[in-house]
């Protein structure tokens, strides 16, 4: 059974940090490109960051570049999103995504709220 389970979300003040994790199981994690998406209320889901199967060539949404870092540990079947200097506009539900050829899997998301 394929599972992507996100964790690490929560409430943080502006300027704070959070580290999201996505634990994968039930598929060959090491060959999948992993991505983090987010969706704020009333907005479309947007791609935040992505990383290829071997950890190279990370890509980022312009508005998070320099503040967020995506990484993966293929031995632990886990992908991470380190989020620093958080802003209120980063408030959203964050989703983990795995993709390989036509196979795409999604997690259920973890809520991140940035507010004072």
N, C-alpha and C positions, 0 to 999 in steps of 0.2 A: 504494500500500500504506500503510495507516494504521499509524503508529508513535507511541508515547509512550515516551520513553526518560528514565528518572530517573537522576540522578547527585547526588553531593555527600554521600552518607551516609558513615558511618564510626564510629570509636570516639572518644568524647569524655568528659572528666571532668564530673562534676556541676558546674553553673554555667557550663559552656562553651557555645559557639555552633556552629551548623552552618547552611549555606545549601544547601537542596535546589533542584535545577533539574529541569524536565521539558521536554524538547525535543519538539515535536510536528511531524508531517509527514503528508501524505497526506489531509488534510481541511481544511475551512475553519475554521481555528483561531479566527479573530476573532469568530465567531458563537456559539462554544460557551462554556457555563459550565464553569469548571475547578475541580476540587476535589482536595484531598489527603485521603487516608484512611490509616489505619494499622492494623496487626494485630499484636498481641503473641502469643507462643506460648500456646495454650490459651484465647485470647480471641477474641471476634467482631471483625470489622473495624468500625472506627468512623470517622465523618467528623470530620476535624480542622479543615479550613478550606475555604471556597469563595469564588469571586469570579465575578461576572457578566462577560458578554462584553466590556463596555467598561471593566471594572475597578472598577465601583462596588459598593457594598453588600457588602463582605466579611463573612463570617460565620465564627465560630470555636466550637470545642468549649469549654465553660466552663473546663475545666482548663488550657487553653493561652492563654486570653485575656490580653492584656498581655505575653505572652512570645513568641508566634509572630506573624508577619506574612506574609500571602499577597499576592503581586503578580504582574502579568503584563506582558509586552512583546509586543504583537500584531505589531509589526514583525519580531520575532525568533521568533515562534511558540513562545514559552517562558513557562512559569509558574514562579514561585519560592515557596519557603517559607523564610523567615528564622526560625530557631529560636534564641532566646536563653534564658539561665538554665535550661538543660536539667536535667532531673531523671531519676533512674533509671527512674521510671515512664513516661518518654517512650520508653523502649526498645521498638522495634517495627520491622517492615518498613513503609516508607512507600510508598504507591501514588498515582500520578497518575491522575486520572479526567477524561474530557471528556464532556459531555452536551449534546445539543441535540434537542429533541423526543424521539423514541423511540430516537435513536442514542446509544449509550454506548460509550466506548472506555476500556480500562485499560492502564496500563503494567505492567511486570514487577516493579517495586518496587526500593527501595534500603534497605539495612539501616542503622538507626541504633541504636547501643548506647551507653548512658550509664552509665559505671562508673568507679570509681576503682581 
